[in-house]
């Protein structure tokens, strides 16, 4: 929906031993890109009071946060100003991601991005509206040549909102290198209130990286809260690694954000350093290798590991030296230093003493077959065919496949690998369609089984290469875990939410839409037989628009909404209303 205000809105492979953390040598550190007099200074895009609720380089699910989140105190439709003169180079509108997003390119070689908008300035909104009606689609993406839609520095270009994957009203603001499309830290380009709050360190995790390595007398990893590690001596031996649990808070914020730099010292020698100044979007998923992915899945805790897997290609590492081990009787003095963008530093120091427990049980050997991360691996067993492309994993992994038979639903559950192991490419799963489902094969889908139920993963049905009488379904999945087949033969639920049938121009026409299994795939709303722009607000399960933005005349109108789910089931409703 476009909101009206001042304008139309419009070999023990789990951990790579070749890059572990205690090092005998070091290499030159990674310097910050830019930052200083060389960076142009832009206008802050919001003039009203705002809070900083997300930072550049902050750890998010499967990615780094690419910009700065500027909270608008729960208020939408705040005027958004162009950070610098330039031109509109791209506009993207859709229900997910940045929702309504505006891209402005500037003569200095940078592009600024404004996300989760409620709408655009009239000269931009008219282009979007025209394209939507041409394509008969709310989802559009427009690329514009230089100079077609110029903007001035500080010009109002949009209204803030809460569209797309936003968790609350705010402006997402990015600065990108126009040539590479890599995001840069916006704090290099705009001035905000001074930040004197140092990062917060919650704890440290120590990893036993080899079968015979030990931490606190056991062949297992162990997490220590800050008060249990700071100034303490931890007993361990063998090849071990470290990870740190930390975050940062802005002075004008309240939500935990991301740190910029992490440095690890062993006996006062720098042995590891990472700094997030830029990254390509194509490598965003590699953040799952940088963190302890299992901790994220099991405890929603972001621990940043100070050792690097061979498949992790993030350009954030400045010092990663060869590994060493803590020998019996040896003491290593360790220190973490964590910095935010303002240069505030937090430190934690502790010691590692080499002590071995001869009675400790070694780590159990992982189950399954060893999959080399640089090789393609295929396995057809127990009724499921698994294809793992090369460089799907970040290091070598064991993959076990098992089957759980159940009375209901019809299909068994196939357990493929460990859900706590991150992957960077889709894994293809192929299963046979049961005979009883062959007549409705177009309604069959692959679903991921979890504690919250079954989630739709899609799939395409074809005849098996080995037998023309056998139908199989293949789906590409982006995580390991448990999968099965199910069918969706029930159309979506569609109903008009409006209590009254007489609407003012500013009233919202709200159509509730939901689907219990495969999810909403596409929709179309006609008014008096003409296609109209309705926004899909998936967070609130509704389609919405205002008569004013649709430019409906006063009087009686007939609405028809047709909604289709991902398995092709369709529901159509009709509704008569009046505009007063």
N, C-alpha and C positions, 0 to 999 in steps of 0.2 A: 504494500500500500504506500502511495506517495502522500506525505503529510503536507498540508498547506500551512504556511505561516507568512513570512515576508515574501516568499516566492513559492512556486510549485515545486514539490519534492520529486519531487520526482525520485703327542701320543697320550698324554693325559690331557685331552684337548679342550676341556671346558674353559681353561684360561690359557692364553698364549704365553709360553715361557720366554719367548724371545724378546718380549718387551715388558718385563715385569719391573718392579719399582726401585729396588735398591741397586745403585749403580756405582761402578768403579771409575767411570769417566763421565765427562759432560761435553755438551756442544753448545754453540752460541744460542742465546735466548731469542725468543720471538718478540720483536718490538711491536708496539701498538701502531696500527695503520692510521696515519693522519693524526687528528687531535691537536688543535693548536691554531696558529695564525693562518696556516694553509687552508683551513676549512672555511667556506663561506658561512656567514651567519644569517639564519633565516628568521622569519617572523613565527612566533609561537602560534599554532593554528587555532587555538581557543583563547578568547579574550576574557571569558568569565572564569571564576574560580574553578579549579580542577584538582583532582588528586591523581597521583601516579600509581596505577594498579597493575602495571606490567612493564617489565624492562626488556631491552634488547638482549638477546642471548639467554633469556630465562628458559629453564627446562620445562617443556610441555610434553604431552603425550605424543611420541614419535617425531618430535621436532624441537628445534630452537624457536623461541618467539622472535619474530623478525623486526619488531618495532617497539614503539612506546605506547602503552595504553593510558589514556587520559580520561579518568572517570569524571562524569558530569553530575555527581550527587543524585543519581536516580532520575535525572531530568533528561528528556529527549528534545530534539529540535533546537539544539544550541547551534548558533552560526559557526560555520567552519571557514577559516580564512586560508587563502593560498599562501604558502610559506615563502614563495618567491615568484617573480614574474616568469612567464613561460607559456606553455600551451597544453591543452588537453590532448594527451596522446593515447589514452585508453580509458574505457568505461566498461565495467563488468557488473552485471546484475544477476543474482541467483539466490536460491534459498539457503545455501550452505556457505562455509568459508567466511569471506569478508562481507557477504550479503551484497549490499550496494557499495561498490568501491570506485573511487576516482583516482586516476593516475595523471599527474602533471609533470611534464618534462621541462627542464630548465637549461638555459644556455651554458651553465657552468659544467654540464655533463652529468647532472644528477636528476633523479626522478623522485618525486614525493608521492606517497600513497596515503589515501584517506579511506578507512574501512568502517563497516557497520553503519553506514549512513542511512538516514531516513529518506533523503532525497537530494536533488541537485538544483543548482541555479537554473533559471528558465532556459538559457541558451544551451545548456547541457541536457536538461530534461527533455526538451523538444526532440533532440536527436535520439535519445533512448526510447522515447514514446513511439516515434516514427518507426524505428527498427522493430520494436516489439509487435506492432500491428502488422508490419510487413511479414514477419516470420510467424505471427500468431503464437508467440511464446513470451512468457515473462522472463525466462532466462536468455540474456543476450550478452554478447561481448563485442565491443566496437573498438577498432584501432583507427586513429585519426592522424592525418599528416600534419607536419609542423605548420603552424600558422592558421589552420582552419578555425580553431576556437582558441584565441589568445586569452590569457588571464594576466592580471596585474598583481604585483606583490600586495598582499593584505586584502585582496578582493574576496568577498564572500562567495564561495563556490558550492557550498552544500550545507545541509543540516545534519547534525549528529543524530545517532539513533541506537538501535539494538538489533539490527538485522543480521542474518547469517548465523554463524556459530558463536555469537556473543553471549556472555553469561550475565549481562547487565548493561545499562546505558553507558556508553563511553565512545571515545574516538580512538581508533587504532591508527597510529601515525608512523609511517616508514620513510626512510631515505635510502634510495638505491643508487648504485653505480649504473648509469643508463647503458653503458656498453656491455657490462657483464651480467646485469640484472641482480648482482649480489647485494643483499641488504647491508647497510652500514648503521652504526649506532647513531640514532637521531640526536643524542646528547652532545655529539660533536658539532651540531649545526644550530641548536637552539639553546637559549639560556633559561634555566629554571631556578627555583629557589635553591640556595646552597644546601648540600647534603652533607651532614657531619656525622651521620649514623654509620658506624662500621658494620661489616657483615656479621652475621650470627653463625657460629659453629655449634652444631648439635652433637656431633660425635664423629668417631673414626671407626672404620672397619678394617680388619686385618685378614688377609686371605692366605690360606695354605695352597700354594700354586702347584705343588707336586704331591704325589701320593704319600711320600714320607715326610712332608713338611708338617709342622705342628704349630698351633697357636694355643697358648694356655694349657699345654699338656694334652691336647687332642688334635687329631688329624681333621680339623674342620675350620671353617671360617668363623669369625666372631666379631660382633658389633659392640663397641664401647661408647656409652654416652659420654659427653664431655667431662663430667665430674669424675668419671671412672678412668679416664685416660690422661687428662691434663696433669702434667708433673709426675705421672706414675711411670713405673717400669713394668713392661709386659713381657712375660716369658714366651719365647717362640724359638723355632729353629728351622733350618732348611730355607728353600726359596719361598719367600712370602711377598705379598703385595699390599698396598694400602689404598684406601678410598676415604673420601671425606664427605660428610653430610653437612651442608652449609647453605645459607641463603642470604639475602640482603633485603633491607627495608629502606625505602626512600623516606626523607624527612617529611615530604608531603604525600604520605601514603599510609598504608596500614596492612597491605597485603604483601606476603613474602614474594620477592622478585629474584633476579639472578645475579650472581657475582660475575665479575669480568675476568679475573685472573686468579689462578691457583698455582702456588709454587711449593715444592717439597724439598727440604734440605736434609741430608744425612751427614752428620758430623760437620755441619756448617757448609757443606758443599752442595750446590744446587744440582739436584738429580732428576727433577721433573718440573715442567712448566707448561701450563696451558693458558691461552688468552683468547677470548671470543671477541674478535673485531669485525669479522666478516665470514660468510660461508655461502656456498652455492645451494640453492634450493634442492638441487638434484641429490645432494648428500645429506639432506635434513634427517632422513631416517637413521643415519649412522649415529645419531645421538643415543640410540638404544645400545650401542656398543660402548660408548663413552661412559654411560652410567652402569650401575649394577641393575640389570634389567629384572632379575628375579626379585630384588628388593622393591622395585617399582610395582611389579605385578602383585606380590604377596602382601606388602606393607605400605604401598603408596609412598615410599621413601626414596628421594632422589640422592643416591650416593654417587659421587663422581670419582671414578677409578683413576688411580695414578699409574696405570699401565695400559698399553695400547695393543689391541688385537690387530693382526696383519691386514684384515679386511676393512678396518676403520680408516677412512681416507679424509676425515675432517681436517681442515687446514688450521688447526688451533694449537698444535703442539710445537713448542720451541725447544724443549730439552727432554729427550727420551734416550737414556743411555743403556748400556748392556746390563743384564741382571747380575745379581750376586745373591748370596745367601747369608743368613745369620748363623754363624758356627757356634758350637757349644763353648760356653765361657766368654764369648764375645759380647760387647755392649755397643749398640749403635744409638746415637742421640739424634732423634728425629724432630723436625719442626715444619709445620704447615704455616704458610702465610697466604691469606685470602684477601683480595682487594676488590672494591667496587669501582665504578667509573670515576668517582670523585677522588679516588686515591686513598680512601679510608681503609685501614688494614686491621685484620684480626689474626691472632696467632694462637697456635696450640703446640706445646712442646711435650715430648714424652720419650722414653727410652725403650729399646728392645734388647733383651738379654737372652743370649743363646742358652737355652735349657731344654734338654730332650727328655721326654717321658718314655722310657723303653717299654712300658706296659701298655702304651696307647695302641688302639686298634687302627690299622691303616684305613684310608678312605676306601670304601667299597668301589669296585670297578663298575663304571656305568653300564647299564643294560643296552642291548641293541647292537647295531653295526656302526662302525666308525665311518663317518662321512668327511672326506677331505674338502675343505672349504673352496678350493680352486678346481674341484671336479664336479661334473654332473653326476647325480646319483638317481637310480630308478629302482623301484621294488614293487613287485606284484605279489601280494600275499594276503591270505585270509579274507579275500573279497574286495580289497581296495588296491588300486594302482597308484603309487606315489612317485612323482617326478620332482626332484629338487635340482634346479639349475646351478651351474657353477657360480660361486661367489654369492650364494644365497645366505650362507653363514658368514660371520666375521672371523671365525677361526674353526678348526676341526671340531666336530661334534659327534657324539653317539646318538643314533636315532633308533628308537624302539617302536615297533608297531604291534598293537594288540587289538583284540576284538571283544566287545561285551555284548552278548546276546540278551535281548529283552522281549517280553511278551508284547508290550506296547511301548512305542509305536511299532509298526511292522518291521522296520529296518534295524539291524544291530548298530551299535556305536563303534566307530573305528577310532582308536587312540593313536595319534600320529605324533611321535616325538614329545618333547617337554615344552609346555606352553610358556615356561620361564626362560626359554632360549630365544633371543631375538633373531629375526630374519629381515633381509633387506630386499628380497625379490619374492614374487608370489610362488607358492608351491602348488602344483596341479594335482588334484585328487580326482580319480575316476572310479565310479562304482556302477554296478549293474542295476538297471531299473527292474524292480520286481514285476513278475508276469501280471499280477493283479492291477498294477498301475500303468501298464502299457497303453490302454485306451485313453488315459489322461496324462500321457507322458509330458505334454507341454505345461502341466501344472506341478511337475516334480522339481524339487530344488535341493541343493546341498545346504545343510544348516550346521552351525557351530553349537555344540552343546556346552553349556556353562551352568554355574550355580543359579543364574538368573533366568535360565530357560534356553530356548532354541532361537538363534539369530540367523537371519537369511544371508546366504553367501552366493546365491544364484547358481548358474551352471547352464551348460548347453547339452542337449540330448542328440545323440547320433547312433548309427548302427555300429556295432562292435566290428573292428577290423578283422577279427577272426571268425565271426559268424554273423550272417545277415539276419538271423532270427533273434539276436540279442541286442537290446538297446542298453546303452550306457550313458551316463551323465558325467561331465567333467566340469570342475570349477577351480578357479584360481583363488587361493586363500592367502592372507597376509599374516597368519600366525599359526604356529603349531598348536596341537590340542586335540579335542575330541569332536568328531563329525559324524553325521548321519544323513539320511534322506528323509524328506517329508513332502507332503503335497499341500497345495493351497487352492481350494476350489470355491472359496467364499469371497464374494465381492467386498470391496471396502464399505465402511460405514460412512454415509454422507447425509448431513442434515443441516438445515438453516438454523443458526443460533439466535437470530434476531427475534425479540419478543413481540415487536410491533411490525406491521406491514407498511406503515407510513413513515418515511425517512426524510430527514433533512439532508442538504447537500454534504454536510460534514459528518453525517453518521456513517458508521462502518457497516458494510454488508459483510456478515461473518458466516462462513459455511464450514461447519465442523467436518473434518475428514480424518479417518484413521483406518488402519488395516492391521489385523492381529498377527499376520504371518510374514508375507513377503514385502510389505511396505508399499507406500504410494509411489507409483512410477511416473504417471503423467495425468494431466487434467485439462479440461477445457470448460470455460464458462461463457455462455451466450446470453445476451440480453436483447430481446426482441429480434432474435435470429442473428445478431451480429457478435462476433468474437470480441471479448473484452479482457483487459489486463487485470488479472487478479494475482496477488502475491501469495505464495505458499509459505506460511509461517509454521514450519515443522515443529518448532518448540512448543507451540500451543495448539497444534493439530487443527489448523484452520486455513481456509482461503479467505482473503479479505481485500476490500477496495472501498472507496467512497464514491457516492454518486457525483460529487463535485469533480473529482479527478477523472472519472469516466465521462464527464460532460453530458450526463443524462438530462433530458428535458423534464420539466415538471409534468406530472401526470402518471398514468398507469404504465407498468412495464411487466414483462414476463421474463423470468430467469430460468435457464436450464444449465445444470452443472453435470458434467460427465467425468468420472474419476476412475482411473485404472490402476490396479496394483501390478507388481513386478511379474506376476504369473499370468497376466492377461485378463483377469476378472474385472468386469466393468459394472459400475453402479451409476444410474442416472436419476436425477430428481428435478422437479419443476417447482417454481415458487412465483407467485404473483405479488407485486408490491407497488407502492406509489411513492413518488418523490413530491414533497410539498414545499 
